[in-house]
Amino acid sequence: MQYNIHGDNMPVVICSLDDGESMICEAGAMSWMTPNMEMETKSGGAGKLFGRVFSGETAFQNYYTARGGSGIIAFASCFPGDILAVEVTPEKPVIIQKRAFLACTTGVQMEVVFQKKLCTAIFGGEGFIMQKLSGRGTVFLEIDGSTINYSLKPGQQMLISTGHLAMMDESVTMDIQQVKGVKNVLFGGESLFNTVVTGPGTITLQTMPMTNLISAIIARLPGKSG
């Protein structure tokens, strides 16, 4: 599989597949393709179907396979931002936010990851339910806004506002921390809790979570301003 990512704020990834090669994507993610791309819709079994629905993803995924020669299939972002290509290996699985997945090659396995700590589950926002990508292959992720990467050393931490964590290495641990100070909580305009990630490993942050942009638009609609 060969690919090219085009566009700026509304990108698209165009994948060129050899005969017999397949891609997996979310239902409705395909933007255009050549006529020889054969589609098959799968759930992956009852357990995976339940996990996907619970995580906010579509219940089914589409498999597209080139038949009778090479084919082209394109996946466009549904939100202003970036499309990030990630190479997954058995030695380096990654954890992503639950709505980041766009498409991947068939060698990648996906599973829902629930945060084990109760406080993180209750107050962690987007971090409560994430997805683990393992196996071997190429994954395309939808990033809200632009991306910033940090490589954390063992024990090194970063405090992140809810929704800005897009991806992290499996070696990175995550918890939540309450904002300190009554005035900070009441008048600071921030979330009550921040996400705390601890190295070692790499984290990928996104600059404009979808929820933030939606809130900014709603605040400026007629009748919403002071």
Secondary structure as UniProt FT lines:
FT   STRAND          2..6
FT   STRAND          12..17
FT   TURN            19..20
FT   STRAND          22..26
FT   TURN            27..28
FT   STRAND          30..33
FT   TURN            35..36
FT   STRAND          37..42
FT   HELIX           46..54
FT   TURN            55..56
FT   STRAND          61..66
FT   STRAND          71..76
FT   STRAND          81..89
FT   TURN            90..91
FT   STRAND          94..97
FT   TURN            98..99
FT   STRAND          101..105
FT   TURN            106..107
FT   STRAND          108..114
FT   HELIX           118..123
FT   HELIX           125..127
FT   STRAND          129..135
FT   STRAND          137..144
FT   STRAND          147..152
FT   TURN            154..155
FT   STRAND          157..161
FT   TURN            162..163
FT   STRAND          165..169
FT   TURN            170..171
FT   STRAND          173..178
FT   HELIX           182..187
FT   STRAND          193..198
FT   STRAND          201..206
FT   HELIX           210..219
FT   TURN            222..224
//
